[in-house]
Amino acid sequence: MTASFPRYFRRAEAAHYVRDSWGMPCSSKWLAKLAVVGGGPVYRKAGRFPLYAPADLDQWASSRLGTPRRSTSVEA
C-alpha cells in the first residue's frame, strides 16, 4: 500500500498554479517579495526551498478577491 502525501509546489510552480487556477497575475518574484514583507500565502521550508500547498494558495488567492461590483464608480 502506498502512502498518500500532500503535493507541495516550489515558488515558480506555485505562481503558475495561482495564474492558471485563479486567473490572477502572480510571479515567483512577487511571491518571494511577499515572503519577506508579508501578505503572501503560507509556505513551509524544506532546507532552503519554500514550498506551498495548493490549499494554502487557494485560501490566499480567495482572500485577495474583492466584492462583486456592477460599476467602477460605486465603492463597496
Secondary structure, 3 states (H helix, E strand, C coil): CCCCCCCCECHHHHHHHHHHHHCCCCCHHHHHHHHHHCCCCCCEEECCEEEECHHHHHHHHHHHCCCCCCCCCCCC
